[in-house]
Amino acid sequence: MSEGNVSAERLRLFIERIMRLEEEKKGVSDDIKDVYLEAKSTGYDTKTMRAIVRLMKLAPHDRQEAEALLETYKNALGID
C-alpha cells in the first residue's frame, strides 16, 4: 500500500479498535491475576495452577505428548 492509498480515517479506526482491545485485554489480565491471588489466599499453589491451565489449553494428543516428553526427561535426569 503506497502513501497515496492510505485512508487516514480507516487507519484511525483500526488504531482505535486496537487500543480498545488492548485495554480490554489488560482488564481481563487483571481479572485473571485477581483469581490467582484469591486462590493463593485460600491455600492453592498458583504455579501448579498455571501449569494445569497451560496443559488444559493443549489438545489431548499434544498434552499426552508433552507429559510423555516430560517423563522421558525426568527419567533421563534421575528425577522421581
N, C-alpha and C positions, 0 to 999 in steps of 0.2 A: 504494500500500500504506500503510495507516494504521499508527500505532504499535501498535495492538491486534493487528494481523495479523502482526507481526514475530515470527518464531521465533528466539529467541536462539541455540539450538543450531544451527539451519540456517545462520544468519548466521555463526556462529563457524566452521562447517565450510567455508563459502565463503571466508572470510578466510584460514583455514589453507591451503586449496588454493592461493589466490593467492600467499601467502607462499612456499610450496614451489616453485611455478612461477617466481617471481621469483628465488629462489636458484638454481634450475636454469639460468635464463636467464643469470645472472651467471657461472655456471660455464662455460657454452658460450661466452659472450662472452670470457672469459679464455682459453679454448682457442683461439679464433679469433685473438686477439691474439698468442698464442704462435706460431701457424703463420706469421703475418705477420712476426714477429721472426725466426723461423728462415729464412724466405725472404729477408729483408733481409740476414741474416748470410751468406748464400751468394751475394749479389750481385744479387738481383732488386729491381726498383723497386716498392715496395709501393703507391705512389699509382696506378701504372698497373694493378697487380693489382686494386686496389679498383675502379677504373673498369671493368675487364673483368668482375668479379663483378657489378657493377651492370647492365652490359649483358646478361650471360648470364641474369639474372633476368627480363628482359623477354621477352615473346612475340616471335617472329621479326618479325612485322609492326611491332610497336611499336619494336623495335630498329632496323629499317630506317628507320623514320620519324625516330627520334632521330638516327641517323647522317646522314640527308639534311638535317635541320634544322641540325645542327652544321656540315656542309659549306656550307650556304647562308649561315650567319652568318660563317663563316671567309672565304668569298669576299667578302661584303659589307664586311668589315673589311680585306681585302687580306692575310690571313694564309695562307701556303702550307702 
